Amino acid sequence: MASEERGLIFDIVHGSFVDGYGIRTTVFFKGCPLRCIWCCNPEGQSARPEIKLSLSKCTGCNRCIEICPTGAIKEKDDKIALDRSLCDLCGECINVCYEGALDWFGRYYTVQEVYENAMKDAEYYRNSEGGVTLGGGEATMQPAFALALMRKLQSDGIHVAIDTCGYALTKGAFQVLAEADLLLYDIKGLDPERHLKDTGVSNRVIVENLRKLGDMRKPIIIRLPLIPRHTTDEQTLKAEAEFIAGIPSVERIDLIPYHNYSTAKYEQLGRVYPLTEPLLSEEEVENIRQLFALRNLPVQVGG
């Protein structure tokens, strides 16, 4: 049954105002085909559960060291260190970590479990013309689960948006995009070589899918990450403006200025945040906004 389909989710956030119209619940799917060097949700990249280690919560009780069957956890400077190459994700350390220093990034849910969680706010959706957004990571990487959840919500009149990178290679993945009520569609540059360097994949499928969805008159909000020295040069922005102007069903462009708030998440995963770019000034962001506005494209800063 569709309600028994299971999906790997790393967060469910209620009361969002930035993932589509109105008040929304955002369900974050784990797994993404891109590896953007500025990614703000690194815990959404892997399609497997991962262990989150928050050293600030560690009290040095060493219960996790004693119970770990593979010797992946050791003591270091009165805290713990996790060797992820030895970890088999058994979760025993999490079960004995009462302080929450060890926890999961990613848990499996049934469609019914996510549906019931989201429907707690059904009145907010209806009163604000909001709904549920499937984000990530990338929801199209779990197409059977995403479709089952979306159809169940839509059958109750709940508006469903998909926050997507557009890299849908299979029929099922594209079907997720085709059946959504709204798409929040990322464009991370149009130059093929730079896109491959910045995200790890070609942008050919992303561009083709966006054109196809536009021809289908699928409601679309374009999201443009503004990453200094990567996506903010004038040539790139003008090319994006011209391209977006040719997509007939684009309702709005959201400019997403670069930030480094996700540094702590990288640390919790035992990784180093790869970028050291400067933040854009308000004046620089406004100049970019004007570039799109002067072309009569509906544009705003933020989601």
Beta strands, then each sheet from edge to edge (+ up, - down):
strand 1: 6-16
strand 2: 24-29
strand 3: 50-53
strand 4: 73-76
strand 5: 79-82
strand 6: 102-105
strand 7: 107-110
strand 8: 131-136
strand 9: 159-164
strand 10: 182-186
strand 11: 220-226
strand 12: 250-257
strand 13: 299-301
sheet 1: 7+ 1- 2+ 8+ 9+ 10+ 11+ 12+ 13+
sheet 2: 3+ 6-
sheet 3: 4+ 5-
end
